[in-house]
Each structure stands twice: as structure tokens, then as C-alpha cells.
Amino acid sequence: MKKALLVTTALAVALSFAPAAAEDHGKVVTIGTHAAGNVIPWWGASYSSCRFQCLWLKSDINTAGYINVVEFEKSSTLSGTYNDVRVWLCHSTKTQLESTFNNNYTGKTPVQVRTGGDLAFTGSGYFDIGITPDKFNYNNSDNLLMEVRWNGSSRTNIACWRSAASTGRVYAWSHTASSGSVQRSGQCIRLHIGTMTGVTPSSLGRVKTLFR
């Protein structure tokens, strides 16, 4: 009993000298300026599936951490449902996208952050596309590539804001396509990025020295 009390007390004392206890922080990053409303990649009224990529530069993000929320910005109030929606995030050294989808990964491994299921668009403004949090850790050294694929929809177009940025978007109206059309514009987006500060190693070292 005394030993357990000693451990608890020592740990509390050591942590009281730590610069910060483990604590979550986050930042919301908005990227892009409104150029026009555009239905790429949510063009369900005309096509039955889609593969789509877009790119954002490190300088537009400037925050390392887990990307926990991705939001498209709707430019209309139309509603619709998309089926089997999958999303990947990937570090990339590209500054402009090319037509071959896999080349845009630049040898990096894409991380799937949404594995399927329906996505129902409603309302207006920013819309969360429902990725899994704490899965993709952005390094803030490379640029950021996002890939979206869907297969089937309620046959409704969902218009979102396109940006004047020139990093590019690539799209094909088949979710299994290997290449697509390149458009020299960007995608307006909002990212919620979680960062973490924790107990410093030196603080834990103080605890260890108490039991040597």
C-alpha cells in the first residue's frame, strides 16, 4: 500500500514540473478562394461513378497533425446521396497534377480515411464528408493530395466552390479509371487538423530516477 502511494505521489510531483500535460489541440484551415460553383466530383445526374483527385500546397496548410475532418463548401442548396464513397489522403511532392492518377502519389502511400457507405449532402455551406479521424498524420513537409471515389448516386448534381488555384484537379467518370482529365483549378476546402502536445521525456525521466 505504501509503495503504491509512493508511486502515485512521485508521478504527480514529476508531472507538476512538466511544461504541459498531454492535451489535444486543433486548427481549422480554410483553403481556396471562390472562383465558380462546380459539380466536379459530385456530378451524379450525368455519370454513375467517379474517380477524382485534388492537390493543396504545404504553404496553404502550414500545420502538421492528424487531418480529422474534410469539408467541401457547397455553392447551392441541392441535396443528394452518393453511394460507396471512399476517400484517401496522401503526401505528394507534386505541385501540379497530371492525368495518370497513381503518378500523383509520387511514390508515397495513400491512406484510406473513408472506406465506403452512403454520403448524403444536405443544406448549404461547408459539408463534412465523414472521414475517420486520427488516421492520416500530415507532415507539413509535402503537399497534400486527396482522392475521392464513388459508385452510384441519387442522380443529383451537388455544386461546390471551385478555387482559382492552379494546382489542378483530375477526374474521370469511372471509379476504376487509371487516368482522367486535368483541370487547372483548385478545390475550396476546409480541414480540421488535430495536434498534440504531451509530457516531455525529461519529465518521465524524473519518475524513473525515484525508483533506482
Short mmCIF file of the C-alpha atoms (twelve columns), coordinates in Angstrom:
data_MODEL
# 
_entry.id   MODEL 
# 
loop_
_atom_site.group_PDB 
_atom_site.id 
_atom_site.type_symbol 
_atom_site.label_atom_id 
_atom_site.label_alt_id 
_atom_site.label_comp_id 
_atom_site.label_asym_id 
_atom_site.label_seq_id 
_atom_site.Cartn_x 
_atom_site.Cartn_y 
_atom_site.Cartn_z 
_atom_site.pdbx_PDB_model_num 
ATOM 1   C CA . MET A 1   0.000   0.000  0.000   1 
ATOM 2   C CA . LYS A 2   2.807   2.390  0.935   1 
ATOM 3   C CA . LYS A 3   4.655   1.551  -2.285  1 
ATOM 4   C CA . ALA A 4   1.574   2.285  -4.399  1 
ATOM 5   C CA . LEU A 5   1.109   5.579  -2.596  1 
ATOM 6   C CA . LEU A 6   4.754   6.481  -3.190  1 
ATOM 7   C CA . VAL A 7   4.444   5.758  -6.933  1 
ATOM 8   C CA . THR A 8   1.288   7.874  -7.232  1 
ATOM 9   C CA . THR A 9   2.808   10.765 -5.283  1 
ATOM 10  C CA . ALA A 10  6.079   10.680 -7.231  1 
ATOM 11  C CA . LEU A 11  4.261   10.669 -10.548 1 
ATOM 12  C CA . ALA A 12  2.107   13.619 -9.517  1 
ATOM 13  C CA . VAL A 13  5.163   15.588 -8.404  1 
ATOM 14  C CA . ALA A 14  7.052   14.844 -11.615 1 
ATOM 15  C CA . LEU A 15  4.127   15.833 -13.795 1 
ATOM 16  C CA . SER A 16  3.692   19.085 -11.897 1 
ATOM 17  C CA . PHE A 17  7.097   20.164 -13.242 1 
ATOM 18  C CA . ALA A 18  6.270   19.180 -16.813 1 
ATOM 19  C CA . PRO A 19  5.816   22.034 -19.297 1 
ATOM 20  C CA . ALA A 20  2.444   20.632 -20.386 1 
ATOM 21  C CA . ALA A 21  0.284   17.633 -19.656 1 
ATOM 22  C CA . ALA A 22  -0.959  15.580 -22.584 1 
ATOM 23  C CA . GLU A 23  -3.564  17.775 -24.276 1 
ATOM 24  C CA . ASP A 24  -5.319  17.848 -27.653 1 
ATOM 25  C CA . HIS A 25  -5.244  20.995 -29.751 1 
ATOM 26  C CA . GLY A 26  -6.671  21.645 -33.181 1 
ATOM 27  C CA . LYS A 27  -6.677  24.086 -36.032 1 
ATOM 28  C CA . VAL A 28  -9.191  24.759 -38.790 1 
ATOM 29  C CA . VAL A 29  -7.556  25.532 -42.152 1 
ATOM 30  C CA . THR A 30  -9.600  27.022 -44.996 1 
ATOM 31  C CA . ILE A 31  -8.065  26.699 -48.463 1 
ATOM 32  C CA . GLY A 32  -9.060  28.348 -51.734 1 
ATOM 33  C CA . THR A 33  -10.881 31.427 -52.977 1 
ATOM 34  C CA . HIS A 34  -14.266 31.252 -54.690 1 
ATOM 35  C CA . ALA A 35  -13.994 31.140 -58.476 1 
ATOM 36  C CA . ALA A 36  -17.206 29.384 -59.506 1 
ATOM 37  C CA . GLY A 37  -19.684 26.770 -58.399 1 
ATOM 38  C CA . ASN A 38  -18.817 23.443 -59.990 1 
ATOM 39  C CA . VAL A 39  -20.259 19.914 -59.777 1 
ATOM 40  C CA . ILE A 40  -16.949 18.028 -60.094 1 
ATOM 41  C CA . PRO A 41  -16.663 15.497 -58.440 1 
ATOM 42  C CA . TRP A 42  -20.367 15.278 -57.465 1 
ATOM 43  C CA . TRP A 43  -21.878 15.014 -60.948 1 
ATOM 44  C CA . GLY A 44  -24.339 12.242 -60.224 1 
ATOM 45  C CA . ALA A 45  -27.016 13.488 -62.615 1 
ATOM 46  C CA . SER A 46  -24.791 12.698 -65.599 1 
ATOM 47  C CA . TYR A 47  -22.478 9.884  -64.509 1 
ATOM 48  C CA . SER A 48  -22.791 6.708  -62.446 1 
ATOM 49  C CA . SER A 49  -19.349 6.719  -60.769 1 
ATOM 50  C CA . CYS A 50  -16.242 8.866  -60.374 1 
ATOM 51  C CA . ARG A 51  -12.554 8.948  -59.510 1 
ATOM 52  C CA . PHE A 52  -11.252 12.367 -58.507 1 
ATOM 53  C CA . GLN A 53  -8.030  13.877 -57.137 1 
ATOM 54  C CA . CYS A 54  -7.141  17.368 -55.975 1 
ATOM 55  C CA . LEU A 55  -3.987  18.873 -54.507 1 
ATOM 56  C CA . TRP A 56  -3.193  21.539 -51.911 1 
ATOM 57  C CA . LEU A 57  0.215   23.032 -51.283 1 
ATOM 58  C CA . LYS A 58  2.061   22.875 -47.960 1 
ATOM 59  C CA . SER A 59  2.111   26.681 -47.919 1 
ATOM 60  C CA . ASP A 60  -1.706  26.698 -47.927 1 
ATOM 61  C CA . ILE A 61  -1.914  24.338 -44.931 1 
ATOM 62  C CA . ASN A 62  1.118   25.159 -42.768 1 
ATOM 63  C CA . THR A 63  0.028   22.862 -39.920 1 
ATOM 64  C CA . ALA A 64  1.240   19.369 -39.043 1 
ATOM 65  C CA . GLY A 65  -1.107  16.890 -37.418 1 
ATOM 66  C CA . TYR A 66  -3.944  14.466 -37.968 1 
ATOM 67  C CA . ILE A 67  -6.476  15.564 -40.572 1 
ATOM 68  C CA . ASN A 68  -9.691  14.657 -38.781 1 
ATOM 69  C CA . VAL A 69  -12.345 16.438 -40.866 1 
ATOM 70  C CA . VAL A 70  -12.532 17.335 -44.568 1 
ATOM 71  C CA . GLU A 71  -15.321 19.664 -45.653 1 
ATOM 72  C CA . PHE A 72  -16.352 20.620 -49.168 1 
ATOM 73  C CA . GLU A 73  -18.003 24.030 -49.500 1 
ATOM 74  C CA . LYS A 74  -21.374 23.797 -51.243 1 
ATOM 75  C CA . SER A 75  -22.373 26.638 -53.552 1 
ATOM 76  C CA . SER A 76  -26.000 25.513 -53.774 1 
ATOM 77  C CA . THR A 77  -28.712 24.051 -51.550 1 
ATOM 78  C CA . LEU A 78  -29.375 20.934 -53.645 1 
ATOM 79  C CA . SER A 79  -29.462 17.637 -51.762 1 
ATOM 80  C CA . GLY A 80  -28.433 14.181 -52.922 1 
ATOM 81  C CA . THR A 81  -26.940 10.868 -51.858 1 
ATOM 82  C CA . TYR A 82  -23.762 9.240  -53.167 1 
ATOM 83  C CA . ASN A 83  -23.001 5.542  -52.718 1 
ATOM 84  C CA . ASP A 84  -19.816 3.666  -51.816 1 
ATOM 85  C CA . VAL A 85  -17.902 6.886  -51.128 1 
ATOM 86  C CA . ARG A 86  -14.222 6.229  -50.460 1 
ATOM 87  C CA . VAL A 87  -11.588 8.835  -49.612 1 
ATOM 88  C CA . TRP A 88  -7.775  8.687  -49.478 1 
ATOM 89  C CA . LEU A 89  -5.244  11.252 -48.280 1 
ATOM 90  C CA . CYS A 90  -1.621  11.144 -49.405 1 
ATOM 91  C CA . HIS A 91  1.565   13.155 -49.097 1 
ATOM 92  C CA . SER A 92  2.815   14.209 -52.524 1 
ATOM 93  C CA . THR A 93  5.717   16.145 -53.970 1 
ATOM 94  C CA . LYS A 94  3.640   17.207 -56.982 1 
ATOM 95  C CA . THR A 95  2.948   20.895 -57.437 1 
ATOM 96  C CA . GLN A 96  0.621   20.317 -60.406 1 
ATOM 97  C CA . LEU A 97  -1.355  17.154 -61.022 1 
ATOM 98  C CA . GLU A 98  -1.077  15.004 -64.141 1 
ATOM 99  C CA . SER A 99  -3.638  12.803 -65.861 1 
ATOM 100 C CA . THR A 100 -2.389  9.426  -64.531 1 
ATOM 101 C CA . PHE A 101 -3.859  9.073  -61.053 1 
ATOM 102 C CA . ASN A 102 -1.211  6.818  -59.487 1 
ATOM 103 C CA . ASN A 103 1.649   9.051  -60.652 1 
ATOM 104 C CA . ASN A 104 0.293   11.836 -58.476 1 
ATOM 105 C CA . TYR A 105 1.134   9.807  -55.340 1 
ATOM 106 C CA . THR A 106 4.843   10.413 -56.214 1 
ATOM 107 C CA . GLY A 107 5.821   7.117  -54.584 1 
ATOM 108 C CA . LYS A 108 4.018   7.854  -51.310 1 
ATOM 109 C CA . THR A 109 1.403   5.517  -49.857 1 
ATOM 110 C CA . PRO A 110 -2.175  6.851  -49.830 1 
ATOM 111 C CA . VAL A 111 -4.103  6.299  -46.594 1 
ATOM 112 C CA . GLN A 112 -7.761  5.370  -46.898 1 
ATOM 113 C CA . VAL A 113 -9.714  7.540  -44.470 1 
ATOM 114 C CA . ARG A 114 -13.214 6.623  -45.616 1 
ATOM 115 C CA . THR A 115 -13.968 3.027  -46.614 1 
ATOM 116 C CA . GLY A 116 -17.403 3.273  -48.231 1 
ATOM 117 C CA . GLY A 117 -21.047 3.725  -47.395 1 
ATOM 118 C CA . ASP A 118 -23.526 6.373  -48.433 1 
ATOM 119 C CA . LEU A 119 -22.899 10.107 -48.161 1 
ATOM 120 C CA . ALA A 120 -25.981 12.332 -48.076 1 
ATOM 121 C CA . PHE A 121 -25.494 16.006 -48.954 1 
ATOM 122 C CA . THR A 122 -27.958 18.443 -47.376 1 
ATOM 123 C CA . GLY A 123 -28.192 22.168 -46.667 1 
ATOM 124 C CA . SER A 124 -25.628 24.740 -47.768 1 
ATOM 125 C CA . GLY A 125 -22.155 25.936 -46.815 1 
ATOM 126 C CA . TYR A 126 -19.418 23.599 -45.571 1 
ATOM 127 C CA . PHE A 127 -20.240 19.903 -45.598 1 
ATOM 128 C CA . ASP A 128 -18.323 17.199 -43.710 1 
ATOM 129 C CA . ILE A 129 -17.612 14.179 -45.939 1 
ATOM 130 C CA . GLY A 130 -17.109 11.899 -42.944 1 
ATOM 131 C CA . ILE A 131 -13.523 10.668 -42.861 1 
ATOM 132 C CA . THR A 132 -12.095 8.596  -39.986 1 
ATOM 133 C CA . PRO A 133 -10.215 10.849 -37.516 1 
ATOM 134 C CA . ASP A 134 -6.693  10.170 -36.214 1 
ATOM 135 C CA . LYS A 135 -5.802  8.103  -39.267 1 
ATOM 136 C CA . PHE A 136 -3.801  10.377 -41.591 1 
ATOM 137 C CA . ASN A 137 -0.977  12.330 -39.978 1 
ATOM 138 C CA . TYR A 138 0.004   15.242 -42.228 1 
ATOM 139 C CA . ASN A 139 3.734   16.023 -42.033 1 
ATOM 140 C CA . ASN A 140 3.602   19.664 -43.195 1 
ATOM 141 C CA . SER A 141 6.637   18.978 -45.401 1 
ATOM 142 C CA . ASP A 142 4.966   17.586 -48.519 1 
ATOM 143 C CA . ASN A 143 1.913   18.823 -50.365 1 
ATOM 144 C CA . LEU A 144 -1.436  17.143 -49.685 1 
ATOM 145 C CA . LEU A 145 -3.323  15.007 -52.204 1 
ATOM 146 C CA . MET A 146 -6.933  13.943 -51.710 1 
ATOM 147 C CA . GLU A 147 -8.644  11.224 -53.748 1 
ATOM 148 C CA . VAL A 148 -12.401 10.592 -53.805 1 
ATOM 149 C CA . ARG A 149 -14.195 7.683  -55.451 1 
ATOM 150 C CA . TRP A 150 -17.915 6.942  -55.508 1 
ATOM 151 C CA . ASN A 151 -20.061 4.371  -57.284 1 
ATOM 152 C CA . GLY A 152 -23.771 5.121  -57.641 1 
ATOM 153 C CA . SER A 153 -25.919 8.066  -56.564 1 
ATOM 154 C CA . SER A 154 -29.412 9.506  -56.328 1 
ATOM 155 C CA . ARG A 155 -28.717 11.175 -59.692 1 
ATOM 156 C CA . THR A 156 -28.455 14.705 -58.301 1 
ATOM 157 C CA . ASN A 157 -25.643 17.178 -59.029 1 
ATOM 158 C CA . ILE A 158 -24.067 18.780 -55.951 1 
ATOM 159 C CA . ALA A 159 -22.312 22.057 -56.805 1 
ATOM 160 C CA . CYS A 160 -19.333 23.086 -54.643 1 
ATOM 161 C CA . TRP A 161 -16.988 26.037 -54.860 1 
ATOM 162 C CA . ARG A 162 -14.029 25.688 -57.206 1 
ATOM 163 C CA . SER A 163 -10.918 27.721 -56.419 1 
ATOM 164 C CA . ALA A 164 -8.770  29.829 -58.707 1 
ATOM 165 C CA . ALA A 165 -5.654  27.925 -57.552 1 
ATOM 166 C CA . SER A 166 -3.618  26.282 -60.310 1 
ATOM 167 C CA . THR A 167 -2.510  23.071 -58.562 1 
ATOM 168 C CA . GLY A 168 -5.103  21.156 -60.500 1 
ATOM 169 C CA . ARG A 169 -7.848  18.579 -60.249 1 
ATOM 170 C CA . VAL A 170 -8.041  15.257 -62.103 1 
ATOM 171 C CA . TYR A 171 -11.338 13.477 -62.705 1 
ATOM 172 C CA . ALA A 172 -12.753 10.522 -64.609 1 
ATOM 173 C CA . TRP A 173 -16.323 9.279  -64.742 1 
ATOM 174 C CA . SER A 174 -15.435 5.769  -63.657 1 
ATOM 175 C CA . HIS A 175 -14.315 4.863  -60.133 1 
ATOM 176 C CA . THR A 176 -11.883 2.296  -61.617 1 
ATOM 177 C CA . ALA A 177 -10.242 4.659  -64.151 1 
ATOM 178 C CA . SER A 178 -6.427  4.805  -64.283 1 
ATOM 179 C CA . SER A 179 -6.301  8.280  -65.852 1 
ATOM 180 C CA . GLY A 180 -8.549  11.260 -66.270 1 
ATOM 181 C CA . SER A 181 -8.926  14.857 -67.411 1 
ATOM 182 C CA . VAL A 182 -6.785  17.565 -65.816 1 
ATOM 183 C CA . GLN A 183 -8.329  20.878 -64.856 1 
ATOM 184 C CA . ARG A 184 -6.006  23.724 -63.871 1 
ATOM 185 C CA . SER A 185 -8.024  24.936 -60.938 1 
ATOM 186 C CA . GLY A 186 -8.342  24.003 -57.288 1 
ATOM 187 C CA . GLN A 187 -10.976 22.886 -54.816 1 
ATOM 188 C CA . CYS A 188 -12.218 25.064 -51.980 1 
ATOM 189 C CA . ILE A 189 -11.941 23.010 -48.821 1 
ATOM 190 C CA . ARG A 190 -11.824 23.236 -45.049 1 
ATOM 191 C CA . LEU A 191 -9.612  20.938 -42.966 1 
ATOM 192 C CA . HIS A 192 -9.749  20.294 -39.228 1 
ATOM 193 C CA . ILE A 193 -6.241  19.333 -38.115 1 
ATOM 194 C CA . GLY A 194 -5.579  17.934 -34.657 1 
ATOM 195 C CA . THR A 195 -2.198  18.393 -32.995 1 
ATOM 196 C CA . MET A 196 -0.895  17.023 -29.688 1 
ATOM 197 C CA . THR A 197 1.436   18.324 -27.000 1 
ATOM 198 C CA . GLY A 198 2.457   15.861 -24.330 1 
ATOM 199 C CA . VAL A 199 4.563   15.213 -21.281 1 
ATOM 200 C CA . THR A 200 8.204   15.699 -22.122 1 
ATOM 201 C CA . PRO A 201 10.581  12.715 -21.927 1 
ATOM 202 C CA . SER A 202 12.619  14.552 -19.266 1 
ATOM 203 C CA . SER A 203 9.564   14.622 -17.003 1 
ATOM 204 C CA . LEU A 204 9.144   10.868 -17.230 1 
ATOM 205 C CA . GLY A 205 12.848  10.514 -16.587 1 
ATOM 206 C CA . ARG A 206 12.398  12.191 -13.215 1 
ATOM 207 C CA . VAL A 207 9.896   9.497  -12.241 1 
ATOM 208 C CA . LYS A 208 12.299  6.716  -13.193 1 
ATOM 209 C CA . THR A 209 15.131  8.155  -11.088 1 
ATOM 210 C CA . LEU A 210 12.976  7.980  -7.976  1 
ATOM 211 C CA . PHE A 211 12.968  4.161  -8.134  1 
ATOM 212 C CA . ARG A 212 16.613  3.403  -8.902  1 
# 
